[in-house]
Amino acid sequence: MGGLPTENTSSALALPALQPNQGSAVTKSGLDTKPKKKICCACPDTKKLRDECIVQHGEDACAKWIEAHKTCLRAEGFNI
């Protein structure tokens, strides 16, 4: 009977050991969100569509393309 609590204790100790590792992985992935490009060079496809729409139809009519470009920039790691 003395061996059973020891097994439970060791498995309980293993779980907290996993939690700090998971926290480290989150921290590392958070550091990877820095932009890898200059903002002028990021998302050229959505930028082109946005700019063409604004020139032809005005900013008010192009909210869809403006938001698509912002979403792309955020995915690239820019804080806009």
All heavy atoms as a GROMACS GRO file, in nm:
protein
  592
    1MET      N    1   0.082  -0.120   0.000
    1MET     CA    2   0.000   0.000   0.000
    1MET      C    3   0.086   0.126   0.000
    1MET      O    4   0.043   0.228  -0.048
    1MET     CB    5  -0.092   0.002   0.121
    1MET     CG    6  -0.208  -0.090   0.109
    1MET     SD    7  -0.318  -0.062   0.245
    1MET     CE    8  -0.397  -0.217   0.248
    2GLY      N    9   0.203   0.115   0.053
    2GLY     CA   10   0.291   0.231   0.057
    2GLY      C   11   0.334   0.274  -0.083
    2GLY      O   12   0.361   0.389  -0.107
    3GLY      N   13   0.336   0.183  -0.180
    3GLY     CA   14   0.380   0.215  -0.315
    3GLY      C   15   0.276   0.293  -0.395
    3GLY      O   16   0.308   0.369  -0.483
    4LEU      N   17   0.149   0.276  -0.365
    4LEU     CA   18   0.043   0.343  -0.441
    4LEU      C   19   0.047   0.496  -0.426
    4LEU      O   20   0.043   0.565  -0.527
    4LEU     CB   21  -0.094   0.289  -0.400
    4LEU     CG   22  -0.123   0.143  -0.441
    4LEU    CD1   23  -0.258   0.100  -0.388
    4LEU    CD2   24  -0.118   0.130  -0.592
    5PRO      N   25   0.060   0.552  -0.308
    5PRO     CA   26   0.067   0.698  -0.299
    5PRO      C   27   0.190   0.755  -0.369
    5PRO      O   28   0.187   0.862  -0.423
    5PRO     CB   29   0.070   0.726  -0.149
    5PRO     CG   30   0.004   0.607  -0.087
    5PRO     CD   31   0.042   0.492  -0.175
    6THR      N   32   0.298   0.681  -0.370
    6THR     CA   33   0.419   0.728  -0.437
    6THR      C   34   0.394   0.742  -0.586
    6THR      O   35   0.435   0.838  -0.649
    6THR     CB   36   0.536   0.630  -0.413
    6THR    OG1   37   0.551   0.611  -0.273
    6THR    CG2   38   0.664   0.681  -0.474
    7GLU      N   39   0.321   0.648  -0.646
    7GLU     CA   40   0.290   0.655  -0.789
    7GLU      C   41   0.202   0.777  -0.818
    7GLU      O   42   0.225   0.849  -0.913
    7GLU     CB   43   0.221   0.528  -0.835
    7GLU     CG   44   0.315   0.408  -0.841
    7GLU     CD   45   0.244   0.281  -0.881
    7GLU    OE1   46   0.135   0.291  -0.941
    7GLU    OE2   47   0.295   0.173  -0.852
    8ASN      N   48   0.102   0.801  -0.734
    8ASN     CA   49   0.016   0.916  -0.754
    8ASN      C   50   0.093   1.046  -0.740
    8ASN      O   51   0.072   1.140  -0.813
    8ASN     CB   52  -0.101   0.914  -0.654
    8ASN     CG   53  -0.200   0.802  -0.685
    8ASN    OD1   54  -0.203   0.753  -0.798
    8ASN    ND2   55  -0.276   0.761  -0.586
    9THR      N   56   0.185   1.051  -0.645
    9THR     CA   57   0.264   1.171  -0.623
    9THR      C   58   0.353   1.198  -0.743
    9THR      O   59   0.365   1.310  -0.789
    9THR     CB   60   0.351   1.156  -0.496
    9THR    OG1   61   0.264   1.126  -0.387
    9THR    CG2   62   0.428   1.282  -0.467
   10SER      N   63   0.415   1.094  -0.799
   10SER     CA   64   0.505   1.114  -0.912
   10SER      C   65   0.428   1.160  -1.034
   10SER      O   66   0.473   1.245  -1.109
   10SER     CB   67   0.585   0.986  -0.942
   10SER     OG   68   0.497   0.883  -0.983
   11SER      N   69   0.307   1.108  -1.057
   11SER     CA   70   0.229   1.152  -1.172
   11SER      C   71   0.179   1.295  -1.150
   11SER      O   72   0.172   1.373  -1.243
   11SER     CB   73   0.111   1.057  -1.198
   11SER     OG   74   0.021   1.060  -1.089
   12ALA      N   75   0.150   1.330  -1.026
   12ALA     CA   76   0.109   1.467  -0.997
   12ALA      C   77   0.225   1.563  -1.017
   12ALA      O   78   0.208   1.675  -1.060
   12ALA     CB   79   0.055   1.477  -0.854
   13LEU      N   80   0.347   1.518  -0.988
   13LEU     CA   81   0.464   1.603  -1.007
   13LEU      C   82   0.496   1.621  -1.155
   13LEU      O   83   0.549   1.722  -1.196
   13LEU     CB   84   0.585   1.544  -0.935
   13LEU     CG   85   0.578   1.545  -0.782
   13LEU    CD1   86   0.699   1.473  -0.724
   13LEU    CD2   87   0.568   1.686  -0.730
   14ALA      N   88   0.460   1.523  -1.236
   14ALA     CA   89   0.489   1.531  -1.380
   14ALA      C   90   0.403   1.639  -1.446
   14ALA      O   91   0.448   1.707  -1.536
   14ALA     CB   92   0.466   1.396  -1.445
   15LEU      N   93   0.282   1.656  -1.402
   15LEU     CA   94   0.193   1.755  -1.464
   15LEU      C   95   0.242   1.898  -1.445
   15LEU      O   96   0.248   1.972  -1.543
   15LEU     CB   97   0.050   1.739  -1.410
   15LEU     CG   98  -0.023   1.612  -1.454
   15LEU    CD1   99  -0.158   1.602  -1.385
   15LEU    CD2  100  -0.038   1.607  -1.604
   16PRO      N  101   0.281   1.941  -1.326
   16PRO     CA  102   0.332   2.077  -1.314
   16PRO      C  103   0.459   2.099  -1.396
   16PRO      O  104   0.486   2.207  -1.443
   16PRO     CB  105   0.360   2.094  -1.165
   16PRO     CG  106   0.268   1.997  -1.099
   16PRO     CD  107   0.258   1.881  -1.195
   17ALA      N  108   0.538   1.995  -1.416
   17ALA     CA  109   0.660   2.008  -1.496
   17ALA      C  110   0.625   2.041  -1.641
   17ALA      O  111   0.699   2.109  -1.709
   17ALA     CB  112   0.743   1.882  -1.487
   18LEU      N  113   0.512   1.994  -1.689
   18LEU     CA  114   0.471   2.022  -1.826
   18LEU      C  115   0.420   2.166  -1.841
   18LEU      O  116   0.438   2.228  -1.945
   18LEU     CB  117   0.360   1.926  -1.870
   18LEU     CG  118   0.400   1.779  -1.884
   18LEU    CD1  119   0.277   1.696  -1.919
   18LEU    CD2  120   0.507   1.762  -1.990
   19GLN      N  121   0.359   2.219  -1.741
   19GLN     CA  122   0.301   2.352  -1.751
   19GLN      C  123   0.404   2.462  -1.776
   19GLN      O  124   0.381   2.544  -1.864
   19GLN     CB  125   0.217   2.383  -1.626
   19GLN     CG  126   0.091   2.298  -1.622
   19GLN     CD  127   0.015   2.316  -1.492
   19GLN    OE1  128   0.063   2.379  -1.399
   19GLN    NE2  129  -0.105   2.261  -1.485
   20PRO      N  130   0.519   2.466  -1.709
   20PRO     CA  131   0.617   2.570  -1.741
   20PRO      C  132   0.668   2.558  -1.884
   20PRO      O  133   0.692   2.657  -1.950
   20PRO     CB  134   0.730   2.549  -1.641
   20PRO     CG  135   0.664   2.481  -1.525
   20PRO     CD  136   0.556   2.396  -1.586
   21ASN      N  137   0.682   2.437  -1.935
   21ASN     CA  138   0.725   2.420  -2.073
   21ASN      C  139   0.623   2.478  -2.169
   21ASN      O  140   0.658   2.539  -2.269
   21ASN     CB  141   0.748   2.271  -2.106
   21ASN     CG  142   0.868   2.216  -2.032
   21ASN    OD1  143   0.954   2.291  -1.986
   21ASN    ND2  144   0.874   2.084  -2.020
   22GLN      N  145   0.496   2.460  -2.141
   22GLN     CA  146   0.392   2.516  -2.227
   22GLN      C  147   0.397   2.667  -2.222
   22GLN      O  148   0.381   2.733  -2.323
   22GLN     CB  149   0.255   2.466  -2.182
   22GLN     CG  150   0.234   2.318  -2.210
   22GLN     CD  151   0.105   2.268  -2.151
   22GLN    OE1  152   0.038   2.338  -2.076
   22GLN    NE2  153   0.069   2.145  -2.182
   23GLY      N  154   0.422   2.724  -2.107
   23GLY     CA  155   0.434   2.870  -2.095
   23GLY      C  156   0.551   2.922  -2.174
   23GLY      O  157   0.544   3.026  -2.237
   24SER      N  158   0.660   2.849  -2.175
   24SER     CA  159   0.777   2.890  -2.252
   24SER      C  160   0.746   2.887  -2.401
   24SER      O  161   0.788   2.974  -2.475
   24SER     CB  162   0.895   2.797  -2.224
   24SER     OG  163   0.930   2.807  -2.088
   25ALA      N  164   0.670   2.789  -2.445
   25ALA     CA  165   0.637   2.781  -2.587
   25ALA      C  166   0.550   2.899  -2.628
   25ALA      O  167   0.567   2.955  -2.735
   25ALA     CB  168   0.564   2.649  -2.615
   26VAL      N  169   0.459   2.940  -2.540
   26VAL     CA  170   0.375   3.055  -2.570
   26VAL      C  171   0.459   3.181  -2.579
   26VAL      O  172   0.442   3.263  -2.668
   26VAL     CB  173   0.263   3.068  -2.464
   26VAL    CG1  174   0.189   3.199  -2.480
   26VAL    CG2  175   0.169   2.951  -2.471
   27THR      N  176   0.553   3.195  -2.488
   27THR     CA  177   0.640   3.312  -2.488
   27THR      C  178   0.722   3.317  -2.616
   27THR      O  179   0.734   3.420  -2.678
   27THR     CB  180   0.734   3.310  -2.366
   27THR    OG1  181   0.653   3.302  -2.249
   27THR    CG2  182   0.819   3.433  -2.359
   28LYS      N  183   0.778   3.204  -2.656
   28LYS     CA  184   0.859   3.201  -2.778
   28LYS      C  185   0.776   3.234  -2.900
   28LYS      O  186   0.820   3.308  -2.986
   28LYS     CB  187   0.924   3.063  -2.795
   28LYS     CG  188   1.034   3.037  -2.695
   28LYS     CD  189   1.092   2.900  -2.714
   28LYS     CE  190   1.193   2.867  -2.606
   28LYS     NZ  191   1.242   2.731  -2.617
   29SER      N  192   0.655   3.182  -2.910
   29SER     CA  193   0.572   3.211  -3.026
   29SER      C  194   0.530   3.357  -3.026
   29SER      O  195   0.511   3.416  -3.130
   29SER     CB  196   0.449   3.119  -3.030
   29SER     OG  197   0.363   3.147  -2.922
   30GLY      N  198   0.516   3.418  -2.909
   30GLY     CA  199   0.484   3.560  -2.902
   30GLY      C  200   0.596   3.646  -2.957
   30GLY      O  201   0.573   3.751  -3.014
   31LEU      N  202   0.720   3.600  -2.942
   31LEU     CA  203   0.834   3.675  -2.995
   31LEU      C  204   0.843   3.664  -3.146
   31LEU      O  205   0.900   3.749  -3.211
   31LEU     CB  206   0.964   3.625  -2.932
   31LEU     CG  207   0.976   3.645  -2.781
   31LEU    CD1  208   1.104   3.580  -2.730
   31LEU    CD2  209   0.976   3.792  -2.746
   32ASP      N  210   0.787   3.559  -3.203
   32ASP     CA  211   0.794   3.537  -3.347
   32ASP      C  212   0.698   3.625  -3.425
   32ASP      O  213   0.699   3.624  -3.547
   32ASP     CB  214   0.765   3.390  -3.380
   32ASP     CG  215   0.875   3.298  -3.331
   32ASP    OD1  216   0.987   3.348  -3.307
   32ASP    OD2  217   0.848   3.178  -3.317
   33THR      N  218   0.615   3.703  -3.358
   33THR     CA  219   0.516   3.784  -3.429
   33THR      C  220   0.571   3.919  -3.473
   33THR      O  221   0.499   4.000  -3.526
   33THR     CB  222   0.391   3.806  -3.341
   33THR    OG1  223   0.432   3.874  -3.222
   33THR    CG2  224   0.322   3.676  -3.309
   34LYS      N  225   0.700   3.943  -3.453
   34LYS     CA  226   0.759   4.068  -3.500
   34LYS      C  227   0.757   4.069  -3.652
   34LYS      O  228   0.778   3.966  -3.716
   34LYS     CB  229   0.904   4.082  -3.451
   34LYS     CG  230   0.915   4.115  -3.306
   34LYS     CD  231   1.060   4.139  -3.270
   34LYS     CE  232   1.073   4.180  -3.125
   34LYS     NZ  233   1.213   4.206  -3.090
   35PRO      N  234   0.734   4.184  -3.712
   35PRO     CA  235   0.733   4.192  -3.858
   35PRO      C  236   0.868   4.152  -3.916
   35PRO      O  237   0.973   4.190  -3.864
   35PRO     CB  238   0.704   4.339  -3.885
   35PRO     CG  239   0.645   4.393  -3.760
   35PRO     CD  240   0.701   4.310  -3.648
   36LYS      N  241   0.864   4.077  -4.023
   36LYS     CA  242   0.986   4.034  -4.088
   36LYS      C  243   1.017   4.121  -4.210
   36LYS      O  244   1.121   4.108  -4.271
   36LYS     CB  245   0.973   3.888  -4.130
   36LYS     CG  246   0.958   3.796  -4.011
   36LYS     CD  247   0.936   3.653  -4.050
   36LYS     CE  248   0.917   3.568  -3.925
   36LYS     NZ  249   0.876   3.434  -3.955
   37LYS      N  250   0.923   4.208  -4.247
   37LYS     CA  251   0.938   4.296  -4.361
   37LYS      C  252   0.907   4.439  -4.318
   37LYS      O  253   0.850   4.462  -4.213
   37LYS     CB  254   0.838   4.259  -4.471
   37LYS     CG  255   0.842   4.117  -4.517
   37LYS     CD  256   0.730   4.090  -4.614
   37LYS     CE  257   0.722   3.944  -4.650
   37LYS     NZ  258   0.608   3.916  -4.734
   38LYS      N  259   0.940   4.532  -4.404
   38LYS     CA  260   0.895   4.670  -4.382
   38LYS      C  261   0.748   4.675  -4.419
   38LYS      O  262   0.702   4.602  -4.505
   38LYS     CB  263   0.975   4.766  -4.470
   38LYS     CG  264   1.120   4.777  -4.431
   38LYS     CD  265   1.190   4.877  -4.519
   38LYS     CE  266   1.336   4.888  -4.482
   38LYS     NZ  267   1.406   4.986  -4.565
   39ILE      N  268   0.675   4.767  -4.358
   39ILE     CA  269   0.532   4.773  -4.381
   39ILE      C  270   0.499   4.806  -4.527
   39ILE      O  271   0.399   4.760  -4.581
   39ILE     CB  272   0.463   4.872  -4.283
   39ILE    CG1  273   0.313   4.848  -4.281
   39ILE    CG2  274   0.498   5.016  -4.319
   39ILE    CD1  275   0.242   4.911  -4.165
   40CYS      N  276   0.588   4.879  -4.593
   40CYS     CA  277   0.563   4.914  -4.733
   40CYS      C  278   0.573   4.792  -4.825
   40CYS      O  279   0.517   4.793  -4.935
   40CYS     CB  280   0.661   5.022  -4.780
   40CYS     SG  281   0.833   4.969  -4.773
   41CYS      N  282   0.642   4.689  -4.782
   41CYS     CA  283   0.665   4.570  -4.866
   41CYS      C  284   0.574   4.453  -4.828
   41CYS      O  285   0.574   4.351  -4.897
   41CYS     CB  286   0.810   4.526  -4.855
   41CYS     SG  287   0.925   4.654  -4.907
   42ALA      N  288   0.501   4.467  -4.719
   42ALA     CA  289   0.414   4.358  -4.673
   42ALA      C  290   0.280   4.364  -4.746
   42ALA      O  291   0.231   4.470  -4.779
   42ALA     CB  292   0.392   4.370  -4.523
   43CYS      N  293   0.225   4.250  -4.773
   43CYS     CA  294   0.091   4.236  -4.831
   43CYS      C  295   0.074   4.314  -4.962
   43CYS      O  296  -0.019   4.395  -4.974
   43CYS     CB  297  -0.014   4.277  -4.730
   43CYS     SG  298  -0.005   4.188  -4.574
   44PRO      N  299   0.155   4.290  -5.061
   44PRO     CA  300   0.144   4.368  -5.185
   44PRO      C  301   0.012   4.347  -5.260
   44PRO      O  302  -0.038   4.440  -5.323
   44PRO     CB  303   0.263   4.320  -5.269
   44PRO     CG  304   0.297   4.186  -5.214
   44PRO     CD  305   0.262   4.191  -5.069
   45ASP      N  306  -0.046   4.227  -5.250
   45ASP     CA  307  -0.170   4.200  -5.322
   45ASP      C  308  -0.287   4.281  -5.266
   45ASP      O  309  -0.360   4.346  -5.342
   45ASP     CB  310  -0.204   4.051  -5.316
   45ASP     CG  311  -0.100   3.966  -5.388
   45ASP    OD1  312  -0.033   4.017  -5.480
   45ASP    OD2  313  -0.085   3.848  -5.349
   46THR      N  314  -0.303   4.278  -5.134
   46THR     CA  315  -0.414   4.354  -5.075
   46THR      C  316  -0.388   4.504  -5.084
   46THR      O  317  -0.482   4.582  -5.098
   46THR     CB  318  -0.439   4.314  -4.929
   46THR    OG1  319  -0.318   4.332  -4.854
   46THR    CG2  320  -0.486   4.171  -4.917
   47LYS      N  321  -0.263   4.543  -5.080
   47LYS     CA  322  -0.230   4.685  -5.093
   47LYS      C  323  -0.269   4.737  -5.230
   47LYS      O  324  -0.328   4.844  -5.244
   47LYS     CB  325  -0.080   4.706  -5.069
   47LYS     CG  326  -0.036   4.850  -5.077
   47LYS     CD  327   0.112   4.864  -5.051
   47LYS     CE  328   0.155   5.009  -5.060
   47LYS     NZ  329   0.298   5.025  -5.035
   48LYS      N  330  -0.239   4.659  -5.335
   48LYS     CA  331  -0.272   4.699  -5.472
   48LYS      C  332  -0.423   4.711  -5.490
   48LYS      O  333  -0.473   4.810  -5.545
   48LYS     CB  334  -0.214   4.598  -5.571
   48LYS     CG  335  -0.241   4.633  -5.714
   48LYS     CD  336  -0.179   4.531  -5.808
   48LYS     CE  337  -0.211   4.567  -5.952
   48LYS     NZ  338  -0.157   4.469  -6.047
   49LEU      N  339  -0.497   4.611  -5.443
   49LEU     CA  340  -0.642   4.614  -5.455
   49LEU      C  341  -0.701   4.732  -5.378
   49LEU      O  342  -0.791   4.802  -5.428
   49LEU     CB  343  -0.703   4.483  -5.404
   49LEU     CG  344  -0.676   4.360  -5.490
   49LEU    CD1  345  -0.719   4.235  -5.416
   49LEU    CD2  346  -0.747   4.372  -5.622
   50ARG      N  347  -0.650   4.755  -5.259
   50ARG     CA  348  -0.697   4.868  -5.178
   50ARG      C  349  -0.672   5.001  -5.248
   50ARG      O  350  -0.762   5.084  -5.262
   50ARG     CB  351  -0.626   4.866  -5.043
   50ARG     CG  352  -0.664   4.983  -4.952
   50ARG     CD  353  -0.558   5.012  -4.850
   50ARG     NE  354  -0.435   5.058  -4.914
   50ARG     CZ  355  -0.324   5.088  -4.850
   50ARG    NH1  356  -0.317   5.074  -4.720
   50ARG    NH2  357  -0.217   5.130  -4.915
   51ASP      N  358  -0.550   5.020  -5.298
   51ASP     CA  359  -0.513   5.147  -5.362
   51ASP      C  360  -0.593   5.171  -5.489
   51ASP      O  361  -0.640   5.283  -5.513
   51ASP     CB  362  -0.363   5.149  -5.391
   51ASP     CG  363  -0.279   5.156  -5.265
   51ASP    OD1  364  -0.336   5.179  -5.155
   51ASP    OD2  365  -0.156   5.136  -5.275
   52GLU      N  366  -0.608   5.068  -5.572
   52GLU     CA  367  -0.686   5.083  -5.696
   52GLU      C  368  -0.831   5.118  -5.666
   52GLU      O  369  -0.890   5.203  -5.733
   52GLU     CB  370  -0.679   4.955  -5.779
   52GLU     CG  371  -0.544   4.934  -5.844
   52GLU     CD  372  -0.536   4.802  -5.920
   52GLU    OE1  373  -0.634   4.725  -5.922
   52GLU    OE2  374  -0.428   4.777  -5.977
   53CYS      N  375  -0.888   5.054  -5.565
   53CYS     CA  376  -1.026   5.082  -5.528
   53CYS      C  377  -1.042   5.226  -5.480
   53CYS      O  378  -1.135   5.296  -5.521
   53CYS     CB  379  -1.072   4.985  -5.419
   53CYS     SG  380  -1.245   5.006  -5.371
   54ILE      N  381  -0.949   5.273  -5.397
   54ILE     CA  382  -0.958   5.409  -5.345
   54ILE      C  383  -0.946   5.511  -5.457
   54ILE      O  384  -1.021   5.610  -5.461
   54ILE     CB  385  -0.851   5.432  -5.236
   54ILE    CG1  386  -0.886   5.350  -5.111
   54ILE    CG2  387  -0.840   5.580  -5.201
   54ILE    CD1  388  -0.777   5.348  -5.005
   55VAL      N  389  -0.857   5.489  -5.553
   55VAL     CA  390  -0.840   5.582  -5.664
   55VAL      C  391  -0.966   5.587  -5.750
   55VAL      O  392  -1.010   5.694  -5.791
   55VAL     CB  393  -0.716   5.542  -5.750
   55VAL    CG1  394  -0.713   5.618  -5.880
   55VAL    CG2  395  -0.589   5.565  -5.671
   56GLN      N  396  -1.027   5.473  -5.777
   56GLN     CA  397  -1.142   5.466  -5.866
   56GLN      C  398  -1.274   5.503  -5.798
   56GLN      O  399  -1.361   5.564  -5.860
   56GLN     CB  400  -1.155   5.327  -5.925
   56GLN     CG  401  -1.042   5.292  -6.020
   56GLN     CD  402  -1.052   5.150  -6.073
   56GLN    OE1  403  -1.145   5.076  -6.040
   56GLN    NE2  404  -0.954   5.110  -6.154
   57HIS      N  405  -1.290   5.465  -5.671
   57HIS     CA  406  -1.422   5.478  -5.607
   57HIS      C  407  -1.425   5.563  -5.482
   57HIS      O  408  -1.532   5.591  -5.430
   57HIS     CB  409  -1.476   5.338  -5.572
   57HIS     CG  410  -1.479   5.244  -5.687
   57HIS    ND1  411  -1.569   5.254  -5.792
   57HIS    CD2  412  -1.401   5.136  -5.716
   57HIS    CE1  413  -1.548   5.158  -5.878
   57HIS    NE2  414  -1.445   5.085  -5.836
   58GLY      N  415  -1.310   5.600  -5.429
   58GLY     CA  416  -1.305   5.677  -5.306
   58GLY      C  417  -1.294   5.587  -5.184
   58GLY      O  418  -1.333   5.470  -5.186
   59GLU      N  419  -1.243   5.644  -5.078
   59GLU     CA  420  -1.215   5.566  -4.956
   59GLU      C  421  -1.340   5.505  -4.894
   59GLU      O  422  -1.338   5.392  -4.845
   59GLU     CB  423  -1.144   5.656  -4.855
   59GLU     CG  424  -1.089   5.583  -4.736
   59GLU     CD  425  -1.007   5.672  -4.646
   59GLU    OE1  426  -0.953   5.773  -4.692
   59GLU    OE2  427  -0.999   5.639  -4.527
   60ASP      N  428  -1.450   5.578  -4.896
   60ASP     CA  429  -1.573   5.530  -4.832
   60ASP      C  430  -1.626   5.401  -4.896
   60ASP      O  431  -1.684   5.317  -4.828
   60ASP     CB  432  -1.681   5.638  -4.836
   60ASP     CG  433  -1.645   5.758  -4.751
   60ASP    OD1  434  -1.566   5.742  -4.656
   60ASP    OD2  435  -1.695   5.868  -4.781
   61ALA      N  436  -1.605   5.385  -5.026
   61ALA     CA  437  -1.657   5.269  -5.097
   61ALA      C  438  -1.566   5.147  -5.086
   61ALA      O  439  -1.601   5.039  -5.133
   61ALA     CB  440  -1.679   5.304  -5.245
   62CYS      N  441  -1.451   5.163  -5.024
   62CYS     CA  442  -1.350   5.056  -5.025
   62CYS      C  443  -1.319   5.001  -4.886
   62CYS      O  444  -1.210   4.945  -4.865
   62CYS     CB  445  -1.223   5.108  -5.090
   62CYS     SG  446  -1.251   5.162  -5.259
   63ALA      N  447  -1.410   5.012  -4.796
   63ALA     CA  448  -1.387   4.966  -4.659
   63ALA      C  449  -1.350   4.818  -4.655
   63ALA      O  450  -1.266   4.776  -4.575
   63ALA     CB  451  -1.510   4.992  -4.572
   64LYS      N  452  -1.408   4.740  -4.744
   64LYS     CA  453  -1.379   4.596  -4.749
   64LYS      C  454  -1.231   4.570  -4.780
   64LYS      O  455  -1.167   4.488  -4.714
   64LYS     CB  456  -1.468   4.531  -4.856
   64LYS     CG  457  -1.441   4.386  -4.883
   64LYS     CD  458  -1.539   4.333  -4.985
   64LYS     CE  459  -1.464   4.269  -5.101
   64LYS     NZ  460  -1.554   4.213  -5.201
   65TRP      N  461  -1.177   4.641  -4.877
   65TRP     CA  462  -1.036   4.622  -4.916
   65TRP      C  463  -0.941   4.682  -4.814
   65TRP      O  464  -0.833   4.626  -4.790
   65TRP     CB  465  -1.010   4.682  -5.054
   65TRP     CG  466  -1.090   4.613  -5.161
   65TRP    CD1  467  -1.189   4.668  -5.237
   65TRP    CD2  468  -1.080   4.476  -5.201
   65TRP    NE1  469  -1.239   4.574  -5.322
   65TRP    CE2  470  -1.176   4.455  -5.302
   65TRP    CE3  471  -1.001   4.370  -5.160
   65TRP    CZ2  472  -1.192   4.331  -5.364
   65TRP    CZ3  473  -1.018   4.246  -5.222
   65TRP    CH2  474  -1.112   4.228  -5.322
   66ILE      N  475  -0.981   4.792  -4.754
   66ILE     CA  476  -0.898   4.854  -4.650
   66ILE      C  477  -0.885   4.759  -4.531
   66ILE      O  478  -0.777   4.736  -4.479
   66ILE     CB  479  -0.955   4.990  -4.608
   66ILE    CG1  480  -0.945   5.089  -4.724
   66ILE    CG2  481  -0.887   5.043  -4.483
   66ILE    CD1  482  -1.024   5.218  -4.705
   67GLU      N  483  -0.996   4.701  -4.491
   67GLU     CA  484  -0.996   4.608  -4.378
   67GLU      C  485  -0.920   4.481  -4.412
   67GLU      O  486  -0.849   4.426  -4.328
   67GLU     CB  487  -1.140   4.576  -4.335
   67GLU     CG  488  -1.150   4.519  -4.196
   67GLU     CD  489  -1.084   4.605  -4.089
   67GLU    OE1  490  -1.099   4.728  -4.091
   67GLU    OE2  491  -1.018   4.546  -4.001
   68ALA      N  492  -0.932   4.434  -4.535
   68ALA     CA  493  -0.857   4.314  -4.577
   68ALA      C  494  -0.706   4.340  -4.570
   68ALA      O  495  -0.629   4.253  -4.527
   68ALA     CB  496  -0.897   4.275  -4.719
   69HIS      N  497  -0.664   4.460  -4.609
   69HIS     CA  498  -0.521   4.493  -4.603
   69HIS      C  499  -0.474   4.504  -4.457
   69HIS      O  500  -0.366   4.456  -4.422
   69HIS     CB  501  -0.495   4.624  -4.678
   69HIS     CG  502  -0.350   4.658  -4.690
   69HIS    ND1  503  -0.258   4.574  -4.748
   69HIS    CD2  504  -0.280   4.766  -4.649
   69HIS    CE1  505  -0.138   4.629  -4.744
   69HIS    NE2  506  -0.148   4.746  -4.683
   70LYS      N  507  -0.556   4.565  -4.372
   70LYS     CA  508  -0.520   4.573  -4.230
   70LYS      C  509  -0.508   4.434  -4.168
   70LYS      O  510  -0.417   4.407  -4.090
   70LYS     CB  511  -0.626   4.654  -4.153
   70LYS     CG  512  -0.621   4.802  -4.178
   70LYS     CD  513  -0.728   4.872  -4.096
   70LYS     CE  514  -0.729   5.020  -4.116
   70LYS     NZ  515  -0.835   5.085  -4.037
   71THR      N  516  -0.598   4.344  -4.203
   71THR     CA  517  -0.595   4.208  -4.152
   71THR      C  518  -0.467   4.137  -4.196
   71THR      O  519  -0.402   4.069  -4.117
   71THR     CB  520  -0.719   4.129  -4.200
   71THR    OG1  521  -0.836   4.195  -4.154
   71THR    CG2  522  -0.718   3.986  -4.150
   72CYS      N  523  -0.430   4.157  -4.322
   72CYS     CA  524  -0.307   4.097  -4.373
   72CYS      C  525  -0.186   4.153  -4.298
   72CYS      O  526  -0.096   4.077  -4.261
   72CYS     CB  527  -0.296   4.125  -4.522
   72CYS     SG  528  -0.148   4.054  -4.597
   73LEU      N  529  -0.182   4.283  -4.276
   73LEU     CA  530  -0.069   4.344  -4.206
   73LEU      C  531  -0.058   4.292  -4.063
   73LEU      O  532   0.052   4.266  -4.014
   73LEU     CB  533  -0.082   4.496  -4.207
   73LEU     CG  534  -0.063   4.564  -4.342
   73LEU    CD1  535  -0.095   4.713  -4.332
   73LEU    CD2  536   0.077   4.543  -4.396
   74ARG      N  537  -0.172   4.276  -3.997
   74ARG     CA  538  -0.171   4.222  -3.861
   74ARG      C  539  -0.118   4.078  -3.861
   74ARG      O  540  -0.044   4.040  -3.771
   74ARG     CB  541  -0.311   4.227  -3.801
   74ARG     CG  542  -0.356   4.367  -3.766
   74ARG     CD  543  -0.492   4.368  -3.698
   74ARG     NE  544  -0.541   4.504  -3.689
   74ARG     CZ  545  -0.650   4.550  -3.751
   74ARG    NH1  546  -0.724   4.468  -3.824
   74ARG    NH2  547  -0.686   4.676  -3.739
   75ALA      N  548  -0.156   4.001  -3.963
   75ALA     CA  549  -0.107   3.864  -3.973
   75ALA      C  550   0.045   3.861  -3.995
   75ALA      O  551   0.112   3.765  -3.955
   75ALA     CB  552  -0.179   3.792  -4.087
   76GLU      N  553   0.099   3.965  -4.055
   76GLU     CA  554   0.244   3.976  -4.077
   76GLU      C  555   0.316   4.025  -3.952
   76GLU      O  556   0.439   4.034  -3.952
   76GLU     CB  557   0.272   4.070  -4.195
   76GLU     CG  558   0.232   4.014  -4.329
   76GLU     CD  559   0.323   3.903  -4.376
   76GLU    OE1  560   0.444   3.905  -4.343
   76GLU    OE2  561   0.275   3.814  -4.448
   77GLY      N  562   0.240   4.065  -3.849
   77GLY     CA  563   0.302   4.105  -3.722
   77GLY      C  564   0.302   4.255  -3.696
   77GLY      O  565   0.359   4.300  -3.598
   78PHE      N  566   0.237   4.333  -3.782
   78PHE     CA  567   0.232   4.477  -3.759
   78PHE      C  568   0.118   4.510  -3.665
   78PHE      O  569   0.012   4.449  -3.668
   78PHE     CB  570   0.212   4.551  -3.893
   78PHE     CG  571   0.332   4.540  -3.983
   78PHE    CD1  572   0.335   4.446  -4.084
   78PHE    CD2  573   0.440   4.623  -3.966
   78PHE    CE1  574   0.444   4.434  -4.167
   78PHE    CE2  575   0.551   4.612  -4.048
   78PHE     CZ  576   0.553   4.519  -4.150
   79ASN      N  577   0.140   4.610  -3.580
   79ASN     CA  578   0.041   4.652  -3.482
   79ASN      C  579  -0.031   4.775  -3.535
   79ASN      O  580   0.011   4.888  -3.511
   79ASN     CB  581   0.109   4.682  -3.348
   79ASN     CG  582   0.010   4.710  -3.240
   79ASN    OD1  583  -0.108   4.679  -3.250
   79ASN    ND2  584   0.056   4.772  -3.133
   80ILE      N  585  -0.138   4.753  -3.610
   80ILE     CA  586  -0.214   4.865  -3.666
   80ILE      C  587  -0.358   4.858  -3.623
   80ILE      O  588  -0.407   4.758  -3.583
   80ILE     CB  589  -0.208   4.869  -3.820
   80ILE    CG1  590  -0.262   4.739  -3.880
   80ILE    CG2  591  -0.067   4.894  -3.866
   80ILE    CD1  592  -0.298   4.753  -4.023
   0.00000   0.00000   0.00000
